[in-house]
Structures are given as structure tokens and as C-alpha cells.
Amino acid sequence: MQAVIKTTVKKLINLATGMVGTSRAGRYVYRQIVANVMGRVQHVHHAGVDLVFSTPNQLNQYRADTFSSKEPETLEWIDAMPQESVVWDVGANVGLYACYAAKRRDCRVFAFEPSVFNLELLARNIFSNGLVQKVTIIPLPLSDALALNTLNMTSMEWGGALSSFGQGYGDDGKSLQRVFEVPTLGLSMVDAVELLKIPQPDYIKMDVDGIEHLILKGGLPVLAGVKGVLIEINDEFTEQYNGAADCLRQAGLVMLDKRQSLEVQKNHAFSGSFNQIWGRANALGQALVHQ
């Protein structure tokens, strides 16, 4: 019944939109509706930091509403960073954590996000929080090498996720149900440093839904210089799990923690996904989260 109601509402909206667009007055009304939707924001307060995020749809409203509860381990990880650290947010989406790191710890953040649907909201969030000088958008996907390929997307929704550059599988290793493709240029972490002159990161946050192990494989020289990595890995995707762990260990990192938030636990579709936190060990073999 609910599906029928949604389909009917969608048809009515499509019909109304088509009718509105046939007159000057109707087009004015349509522009105002779009402007109003894109202008919607949600204020978020966490750990003494005030943030404002664009919420043009239900998904982004959810992201704002669950900011403090969805991934508390990520916020704690950022909270412990030294001031003015260089952070790469790989798979930044609409920039919630990029903005938080920049405001909370005065970090210099480089936000890698290739989705054409997320880039506008990422830019809006950076601007709305007064972080134009602190957060730089890199609108390209990272991979294991410099190459032309397609970003395969499962959603055209603002704030959507579950995309894969150059591969046909998602975060669980299974085939993507792609609905949109973007032809673009991908590059490795080494290319980002050597060709784009992006500063060597102190910390890397990575959540790209499936090709984390490929990105790490193409970035070993960069990984060798980082202090810590937070990466989302699906335990059930063996190739990803083992490949990522091998690369991080080769870089001299050790796993310090592995956590799954309550919000993620409620969503059975992501039950195998965990945030792994990697850092370095001191001379006595004791793990150090931050140096």
C-alpha cells in the first residue's frame, strides 16, 4: 500500500511540475521551490563545535540528525588529533567529518569526492561553515593508478553513497546495481602528492565503499608517512579485508581499534562493515593512536 501511495504521489508531482513549467509564472514558482529546498539547513552542535549542514532531502537530514551517534568513533578519532594536522578525507561525501576536523582541530583538510551529486552540497557545507581556507575539494576519485575510467553509481540522490571507480562491485564485493555513470580521471595517492602537490597527510579517513584496498595498494609511499588511518572495511569482503590489512601493515601501522556504531548495527545491510583505526607503535611496541 505504501509503495502505491509513493508511486501515485510521484506521478502527481511529475504532472504538476510539467504543468508549472509551461508559463512564466509557473517557472518562477518552480525556481522558488528549488531555491527553498536547496536552502534548507540543519544546525548541529557537538563537543563545543557549531556546524551547519545543507539538508535538501531526507538523507541529508538523517546525516545531520545522527551526526553525534552514527560514527562516534570517527568523532573521537578526530578529537584526539593534534591541532593543524593535515587530513585527507577520501570519500568525503557532503563533508560532515571534513568540516568537523577543520573546525574542531583546525585541520587542513583535503576532501576527495567524485560524485557530481554530492559536490554541490560539499561546497555549500564548506562555505556555510566558513571553512573555504581550511577545506579543499578534490573532485576526483582515488584508485591504484592514474587512469581514465567510470565512476559507477548506485544512487543519483544528493548525499548518496555506494559508488565504485573503475570496478563493478561495491562495499561487500558483490555486483553494483548501477543507475548512473560518470566518465572521469582517477589517480593514486602518490599521484595526488607528486602531480597535484597535495601535502603529505598526517591522517587519512577513507570510506569509498569497496576499493579501499586498491587505493592503499597504490599509495604505499604515502602511507609510510602517515600517523594514523581510519578506514571502513567490510569483514565479509575477504579480498578487501586482507588486501587493506596487508598494505597498512607494510606501511608500519597496527590496528588499534575496530568499532561499529549502534546506528550501523541497526541497518542489517551494513552489518559486516566496521571502522578500523590504525596507528603506529612506539619503541616498546605499545600502540599510539596519535603522535
C-alpha positions as CSV (number, residue, x, y, z in Angstrom):
1,M,0.0,0.0,0.0
2,Q,2.8,2.4,0.9
3,A,4.5,1.7,-2.4
4,V,1.3,2.5,-4.3
5,I,0.9,5.8,-2.4
6,K,4.6,6.8,-3.2
7,T,4.1,5.9,-6.8
8,T,0.9,8.0,-7.0
9,V,2.5,11.0,-5.3
10,K,5.5,10.8,-7.7
11,K,3.2,10.8,-10.7
12,L,1.2,13.8,-9.4
13,I,4.4,15.7,-8.7
14,N,5.7,14.9,-12.2
15,L,2.4,16.1,-13.7
16,A,2.4,19.3,-11.6
17,T,6.0,20.1,-12.5
18,G,5.3,19.7,-16.2
19,M,2.3,22.0,-16.0
20,V,4.1,24.6,-13.9
21,G,6.9,24.8,-16.4
22,T,4.6,25.9,-19.3
23,S,4.2,29.5,-18.1
24,R,6.5,32.3,-16.9
25,A,4.6,32.5,-13.5
26,G,4.8,28.7,-13.2
27,R,8.6,28.7,-13.9
28,Y,9.0,31.4,-11.2
29,V,7.2,29.3,-8.7
30,Y,9.3,26.3,-9.7
31,R,12.5,28.2,-9.2
32,Q,11.4,29.4,-5.8
33,I,10.6,25.8,-4.7
34,V,14.0,24.6,-5.8
35,A,15.8,27.5,-4.1
36,N,13.8,26.9,-0.9
37,V,14.7,23.2,-0.9
38,M,18.4,23.8,-1.6
39,G,18.4,26.5,1.1
40,R,17.3,24.2,3.9
41,V,19.9,23.7,6.6
42,Q,20.3,21.9,10.0
43,H,22.4,23.3,12.8
44,V,24.5,20.7,14.7
45,H,26.3,21.2,18.0
46,H,28.9,18.6,19.1
47,A,31.8,18.9,21.6
48,G,31.6,22.6,21.7
49,V,31.6,23.0,17.9
50,D,28.7,24.6,16.0
51,L,28.1,23.4,12.5
52,V,25.5,23.9,9.8
53,F,24.7,21.4,7.0
54,S,22.6,21.6,3.9
55,T,19.5,19.3,4.2
56,P,17.7,19.4,0.9
57,N,16.4,15.8,1.3
58,Q,15.6,13.1,3.9
59,L,19.0,11.5,3.5
60,N,20.9,14.6,4.4
61,Q,18.5,15.4,7.2
62,Y,19.3,12.0,8.6
63,R,23.0,12.6,8.3
64,A,22.7,15.8,10.2
65,D,20.3,14.4,12.9
66,T,22.6,11.4,13.5
67,F,25.9,13.3,13.4
68,S,26.8,12.6,17.0
69,S,25.5,9.0,17.1
70,K,26.2,7.4,13.7
71,E,30.0,7.1,14.0
72,P,31.1,8.3,17.4
73,E,34.5,6.5,16.9
74,T,35.2,8.8,14.0
75,L,34.5,11.9,16.0
76,E,36.6,10.6,18.9
77,W,39.5,9.9,16.5
78,I,39.3,13.4,15.1
79,D,39.0,14.9,18.6
80,A,42.4,13.4,19.5
81,M,44.3,14.7,16.5
82,P,47.0,17.3,17.1
83,Q,46.0,20.9,16.1
84,E,46.6,21.9,12.5
85,S,47.1,18.3,11.2
86,V,46.9,17.6,7.5
87,V,43.9,15.3,6.9
88,W,42.8,13.5,3.7
89,D,39.1,12.7,3.8
90,V,38.8,10.1,1.0
91,G,35.2,9.6,0.1
92,A,34.1,12.9,1.8
93,N,30.5,12.7,0.7
94,V,28.9,16.0,1.7
95,G,31.8,16.9,4.1
96,L,30.4,16.3,7.6
97,Y,33.7,15.0,9.0
98,A,35.8,17.2,6.9
99,C,34.1,20.3,8.3
100,Y,34.3,18.9,11.8
101,A,38.0,18.2,11.6
102,A,38.6,21.7,10.3
103,K,36.6,23.4,13.0
104,R,37.3,21.1,15.9
105,R,41.1,20.7,15.5
106,D,41.9,23.5,13.0
107,C,43.0,20.8,10.5
108,R,43.9,21.4,6.9
109,V,41.6,19.0,5.1
110,F,41.6,17.7,1.5
111,A,38.2,16.3,0.7
112,F,38.3,13.7,-2.2
113,E,34.7,13.3,-3.5
114,P,34.0,12.5,-7.2
115,S,30.2,12.3,-7.0
116,V,28.6,15.1,-9.1
117,F,25.5,14.9,-6.9
118,N,27.5,15.4,-3.7
119,L,29.9,18.1,-4.8
120,E,27.4,20.9,-4.6
121,L,26.4,20.1,-1.0
122,L,30.0,19.6,-0.1
123,A,30.8,23.0,-1.4
124,R,27.8,24.5,0.4
125,N,28.8,23.0,3.7
126,I,32.3,24.2,3.5
127,F,31.2,27.7,2.6
128,S,28.4,27.8,5.2
129,N,30.8,26.8,8.0
130,G,33.4,29.5,7.0
131,L,36.0,26.9,6.0
132,V,36.9,27.9,2.5
133,Q,40.5,28.4,3.6
134,K,40.7,25.2,5.5
135,V,39.0,22.5,3.4
136,T,39.9,21.9,-0.3
137,I,37.7,19.9,-2.6
138,I,39.5,17.3,-4.9
139,P,36.6,16.3,-7.3
140,L,38.5,13.1,-8.4
141,P,38.4,9.5,-7.3
142,L,41.5,7.8,-5.8
143,S,42.5,4.4,-7.1
144,D,45.7,2.4,-7.5
145,A,47.0,4.3,-10.6
146,L,46.4,7.2,-12.9
147,A,43.7,6.2,-15.4
148,L,40.6,7.2,-17.3
149,N,37.6,5.2,-16.2
150,T,34.0,5.5,-15.0
151,L,32.6,6.2,-11.6
152,N,29.8,3.6,-11.3
153,M,27.0,4.9,-9.0
154,T,24.0,3.2,-7.4
155,S,22.3,6.5,-6.5
156,M,21.6,9.9,-8.0
157,E,20.4,11.3,-4.7
158,W,22.1,14.3,-3.0
159,G,24.3,12.8,-0.3
160,G,24.2,9.3,-1.8
161,A,26.9,6.7,-1.4
162,L,27.9,3.2,-2.6
163,S,29.8,4.2,-5.8
164,S,32.9,2.5,-7.2
165,F,35.5,3.9,-9.6
166,G,36.6,1.5,-12.3
167,Q,35.1,-1.6,-10.7
168,G,31.7,-3.3,-10.9
169,Y,31.5,-4.3,-7.2
170,G,30.5,-2.4,-4.0
171,D,31.5,-2.5,-0.4
172,D,30.5,-6.1,0.0
173,G,32.3,-7.3,-3.1
174,K,29.0,-8.0,-4.9
175,S,27.9,-6.6,-8.2
176,L,26.7,-2.9,-8.1
177,Q,23.2,-2.1,-9.3
178,R,24.5,1.0,-11.2
179,V,22.0,3.7,-12.1
180,F,24.5,6.3,-13.3
181,E,28.0,6.5,-14.7
182,V,30.5,9.4,-14.8
183,P,33.5,9.3,-17.1
184,T,36.4,10.8,-15.1
185,L,40.1,10.6,-14.2
186,G,41.3,8.6,-11.3
187,L,44.6,8.8,-9.6
188,S,46.7,7.2,-6.9
189,M,47.6,8.7,-3.6
190,V,51.2,9.1,-4.9
191,D,49.9,10.9,-7.9
192,A,48.0,13.3,-5.6
193,V,51.2,14.2,-3.9
194,E,53.6,14.2,-6.8
195,L,51.3,15.6,-9.6
196,L,48.8,17.7,-7.7
197,K,51.2,18.8,-5.0
198,I,48.8,18.0,-2.2
199,P,50.6,17.9,1.1
200,Q,51.5,14.6,2.6
201,P,48.7,13.7,5.1
202,D,49.2,13.2,8.8
203,Y,45.9,11.3,8.9
204,I,43.7,9.6,6.4
205,K,40.0,8.9,6.7
206,M,38.8,6.5,4.0
207,D,35.3,5.4,3.1
208,V,34.8,4.6,-0.6
209,D,32.6,1.6,-0.4
210,G,34.7,-1.2,-1.9
211,I,38.0,-0.2,-3.4
212,E,39.8,0.8,-0.2
213,H,42.4,-2.0,-0.7
214,L,43.2,-0.8,-4.3
215,I,43.7,2.8,-3.1
216,L,46.0,1.7,-0.3
217,K,48.0,-0.6,-2.7
218,G,48.7,2.4,-5.0
219,G,49.6,4.7,-2.1
220,L,52.2,2.8,0.0
221,P,54.9,5.5,-0.1
222,V,52.2,8.0,1.2
223,L,51.0,5.6,3.9
224,A,54.6,5.2,5.1
225,G,54.5,8.8,6.3
226,V,51.0,8.9,8.0
227,K,50.4,8.9,11.7
228,G,47.0,7.2,11.6
229,V,44.3,5.9,9.3
230,L,40.6,5.4,9.9
231,I,39.1,3.1,7.2
232,E,35.7,1.4,6.7
233,I,36.1,-2.2,5.8
234,N,33.6,-5.0,5.3
235,D,34.6,-8.2,7.1
236,E,32.6,-10.2,4.6
237,F,34.6,-8.9,1.6
238,T,37.7,-11.1,2.0
239,E,39.8,-9.5,-0.8
240,Q,39.2,-6.0,0.6
241,Y,39.8,-7.0,4.2
242,N,43.0,-8.9,3.6
243,G,44.3,-6.5,0.9
244,A,43.8,-3.4,3.1
245,A,45.4,-5.0,6.2
246,D,48.4,-6.1,4.2
247,C,49.0,-2.6,2.9
248,L,48.6,-1.0,6.2
249,R,51.0,-3.4,7.9
250,Q,53.5,-2.9,5.1
251,A,53.4,0.8,5.9
252,G,54.3,0.0,9.6
253,L,50.8,0.6,11.0
254,V,49.0,-1.6,13.5
255,M,45.3,-1.9,14.2
256,L,44.3,-0.1,17.4
257,D,40.6,-0.4,17.3
258,K,37.7,-1.8,15.3
259,R,34.2,-0.5,16.0
260,Q,30.7,-0.5,14.7
261,S,28.2,2.2,15.9
262,L,24.7,1.4,17.1
263,E,23.2,3.3,14.1
264,V,25.1,0.9,11.7
265,Q,24.2,-2.1,13.7
266,K,20.5,-1.3,13.2
267,N,21.0,-1.4,9.4
268,H,21.4,-5.1,8.6
269,A,22.5,-4.2,5.1
270,F,25.8,-2.9,6.5
271,S,26.2,-5.5,9.4
272,G,29.7,-6.5,8.1
273,S,31.1,-3.0,7.9
274,F,33.4,-1.7,10.7
275,N,35.6,1.3,11.1
276,Q,39.1,0.2,11.7
277,I,41.5,2.6,13.4
278,W,45.2,2.1,12.6
279,G,48.2,3.9,14.1
280,R,51.9,3.4,14.9
281,A,53.6,1.7,17.8
282,N,56.4,3.2,19.8
283,A,59.8,1.5,20.5
284,L,58.3,-0.6,23.3
285,G,55.7,-2.0,21.0
286,Q,52.9,0.0,22.6
287,A,50.2,1.3,20.2
288,L,49.9,5.0,19.8
289,V,46.7,6.4,18.4
290,H,48.2,9.9,17.8
291,Q,51.7,11.2,17.9
